[in-house]
Amino acid sequence: MGSAAPAVISFIATFLVLLPLPWHWRARNIPIVACILWLAQGNLFRGINAVIWRGSVIRKLSPYCDIVLQLQIASIWGMTASAFCITRHLEAISSPHYSTTGLNNPRNRARFEVWMCVISPVIFAGLHMVVQGHRFDIIEDMGPSPSTYWSIVAICIYFLPPLILSIGTSYYAGKAEMRSFQPYSSASCSLNLAGSAHSDTYYIRLMGLAFAELVGTISCNAYVLIVNFRLSALRPYLSWNYVHWDFRRVDQYPLAVLPSNVLFVYWVTWSFYPVSAILFWSFFGIGEEAMREHRRNWEWIRVHILRLKPNTGSARPPPGIVKSGVLDLEGWPANDNNGNVGMFSFFAM
């Protein structure tokens, strides 16, 4: 019987990352809400999988596995895109030439963020079918893991795009960071004019979150690529039929048969979601304004669910960060013989 720790950790991480959701949902902060939801589903399904396949590699619930793996693959792009949108907006508002026209128009920006954080991840998950060598793998204590046919095509459409997007994220993050030290940047002026004691704190937290996601994404993706190159030669992508031969196959891997270096890669990539969720909570779940929001939510539970009398001294909802014509950050408080290397498909394990 396997350990219960993976399931417990995943469920705790799911709970923690969902705590700030009502606050950001009301603020209609698309990148932050998307980041929360991608992290939450990743941790939730990891916890469920750890319960179902605890000490087991039995093939079961195949339709469930297919759906979960598509969501996990989509989250690779979704989380990277969330960080990109956050840093792009922070860079824009820190510019001395910032204006609410073009892509910076709130409506246009919302459309762009929905495309990047919601729609394009679905397309990314669909493209994985091109390099999906067989249906999936099952890893003991972890559950289903995607199969990826290790080839130059897989590198181009599955491994490199998140890395390239991360480079764009680093570009915007770097520019925003440099401008934050300029006393007359629009961000600094807007923060001072807003008169909010929390404004610059939120700006710093957003930058910290974006940098954390950036470092994690680049490090893990680069590590996975290096390990794949070291353990397996690139396979030829001769045709669709060649790659997808025996597609319905499900490979099963008990922990006892996995080499220690392979098992280490599994756990490193598996742990990215709970670690990211805890980091997100540390940025947005324990500040003074977050505590007010938690008390407000608890008061709602007391009155509407527990049917207790309202507490007249309950805290009001946290104030908006900045809501002006210049800066709008309200609520901005993440190998088998056929050449399949699903075990090294970052995030989607």
N, C-alpha and C positions, 0 to 999 in steps of 0.2 A: 504494500500500500504506500503510495507516494505521500509527500508532505502536503499539508493543508496551507502552508505559508503562501504559495503563489495566489491562491484564491482569496485569502484574507487580505493580502496586500492590494490586490486588484480592486476589491470591493471598497476598501477604505479610500483608495485613490479616486475611485468613481465618485464617492460621496463628497470628498474634499473639493474636487474640481467643479462639481455642480453647485456648490454653495454660493458662488458669486453670480450664477446665471440670471436670477431675476433682476438684479441690478442692471446688468449689461443688456438684458433683453429689453427692458424699459427704455434704455438709452438708444436702442437700435444700432448698437455697435456691431456691425456685421463681422469684421475680422475676429474680434474677441469672442463673440457668440459662436462663430464657426470653430474657433480653436477649442472652446470649451466642449462643444458637442463632439468633435473628432476625438478629443482626448477621452471624453466620457464613454463613448461607444467602444473605443479601443480597450479601455480598462475593464468595462463591464463584460465584454465578450471574452476577454482573457480570463476573468474570474469564473465565468460560466464554463468555459472550456476546461479550466483547471479542475473544476468539480466533476465534470462529466468524464474526463479522461485521466482522473487521478489513479496512477498506477496501472494504466491500461492503454492499449493501442488498438482496441477493437474498432472496426469500421462500423459506424452507426450515424444516424441523422445526417445523411449525405446532403440533402437539400439545405439544411441549416448550415452545414459547413461551406457550401458554395456561396450562400448569401453573406455569411460572416467574412469570408475571405475577400469578397468583392469590396465590402466596406473597409476592411483593413488595408487593402491595396489603395483604395481611393483616399484614405487618410494620409498616405505618404505625401501625396500632392496637396491635400487640403491643409495640413498643418504648415507645410512649407509656404503655401500661398498666403496663409493667414499672416505669417511673419512678414512676408513681402509687402502685403497691403498696409500693415501697421507702419513699417519703416518708410514706405513711400509717402504716406500721409504725414508722418512726423517730419520728413525731409521737406515736404511742400510747405507746411505751416511755419517752418523755421527759416524759409527763404525771405529775404527783404523784398522780393518782388511777388510775394504770394497774393493771389486773387482767387475769388470763387467763380472763375470762368473755366470753360473747357472741362477737362477731366476732374478738376477740383470743385466743380459745381456739385453740391450735395447729391442731387439726383443722379448725375452721371457717375459720381464716385460710388454711389450705392449699387448701380448697375454693374460697374466694373468689379466691385468686391464680391457681388453675388456670382458673377461669372468665374472669378478666380477661386473663390473659396467653396463654392457649391457645385457649379456645373462642370467646370474643367476637371475636378477630381473624378467625376463619374466617367468622363471621356478617358482619363488616364487609366482607370480600372478596366474599361473596355479594351483598351489597347494591349493590356497585359495578356489577353487571350492569344495574341499573335505569338507570344513566346512561352505559353503555358504548355509544357511538355506532356504532362498528364494531369489528372483531375486535381489531386492534392496529396499531401503527405500527412501522416498523423504521428505526432511526437508525444511520447509518454509524459504525462503531467502537464502538457501544454496544449494538446489538441491539434486541430487542423493547421497546416502551414502550406502556403502556396508553392507550387512547383514552377520554376523558371528555367527554361532551356538556355543554358549558358552559351551565348553566342554574341557576335558583334551586333546583331539585331537587338538582343536583350539589353546590351549596353546603351545603344542609341535611343531606344524608346522607353526603357524602364529605369535604368540606373542613372544615366546622365541628366535627364531633364530636371529632377529635383536638385541636383548639384548646380546646374546652370541657374535655376531660379534662386538658389541660395547665394550665388555670386551677386545677382541683382539685389538681393536683400542686404548683403554686406556693403554694397555701393551706397544705397540709400541710408543705411544705418551710419556709415562713416561720415557722410555729408551732414546728416542731422546732428551727429555728435560734435563735429567741428563747429557747426553754426551755433550750437548751444552755448559755446564759450564766447560768442560775440555779443557784447552788451546791447546792441541795437538790432538784433535779429527780430523778426516779426513774432517769433514764439516768445522771446523774452518780454517784448513790449506787451503782447496780449496777456501773458500770465500776470504781469504787474498790474495791468489795467483791470483785470477781472476781480482783483481783491479777494481771491480765494486762497486760503492758507494751504489748500491741498493741491493746487494746480501744478506747481513744479514737482511735487511729490509724484503725482500721476504720470507726468511726462517722464520722469526718471524711471518709474516702474515699467512703463511701456517700453522704454529703451532697453531696460534690463531683461524683460521678457523676450523681446525680439532678439537680443544678443544671445540669450540662453538657447532659444530655438535654433538660431543660426549655427552656433557652435555644435550643438547636439546633432543637427542634421548633417552638416558637413563632415563631422568626425565619424559618425556611424556609417554614412554612405561610403566615405573613402575607405574606412576599415573593411567594410563588406566587400568592396571591389578588390582590395588588396588580397584579402583572404581567398576570394574566388580565383584570382589569378594564380595564387600560390598553390592551391589544391587541385586545380583542374584546368586543362587546356581548353581554349575556345573550341566549340563544336561547330561544324558546318551547318548553315541554315540552307539546305538544298531546296526544300519546298514545304508548303503547308502540310501536306500529307506525311512527309518524312518526319517533321517535328511532332506532329500530333498523332502519330501511330500509337495504338494501344492507349488512347487518351483516357479511357475510363479507369485505368489502373490507379489504385491508391496504395502508396508505399507506407509501411509502418516501421517506426524506429523506436524500439525500447531504449531507455537511457543506457542500459548495460552494454549495448552494442555500439554506441557512439563513441568515437575517440574523444579524448579530453579536450583537444583544441576545438573540435566541432561543437561539443557540448557548451564550451565557453562562449562561442559565437552565438549559439542559441539564446543563452541566458542574457548576454549583453544586449542583443536586439530586443528580446522580450521585455527587459527591464526599462526600456526607453519610455514607454507609456506611463507606468507608475511614477518614475522619477520626474517626468515632465509635468504630470498632474500635481505632484507635491510642490514642485517649483512654482507652478502657476498659482497654487493656493498661497504660497509664501509671499508672492507679489501682491495678490489682490484679496486675500482672505483674512488677514490678521491686522490690518491697519485700523486706525480709529474710526474712519468712515465705514469700513467693512463691519466693524463691531456694531455700529448703529444699525446697519442693514440687517445683521443677524438678529438683533433684538427686535427689530420691526417684524421680521418673518416669524420669529417665535411668538410675538404677540398675536399675529394673525392665526397661528396654529392654536393658541390658547383659546381665542374667541370663537373661531369658526369650526374647529375640529373637537377640541376638548370641552367646548361649551362653558368656559369659565368667564367670569366677569372681566371686562377690559381693565387693564392697568392704566390709570390716568397719567401715570408718570413715565409711560413708555417713550422711547426715543423716537424722534421724527426720522423720516427717511434721510439718507445722507444728501447733502447739498450737491448740486451739479458742479462739475469741475470748472468748466468754462463754457459759457454759451453766449457767444458774441458773433458779430459779423466777421471777425478776423480769425478767431480760433474756436473751433467747435469740437471739444473733446469730452463732452458730457458722457459720463459713464465709462470712460476709458480707465477704469480703475488700475506656445508653442509651437549532393552530386552522385547521381547514380551512373550506371554504365551508359545511359542514353544522354548524358550531359545535363540532366536536370539538377539544379542547385537551389531548390525551393527553400532549403534550410538557411540560405544566405540572402533571402529576399528581405531587405531592411524594412522594419516596422510591421510587416504583414505576417508576423509569426504568431 
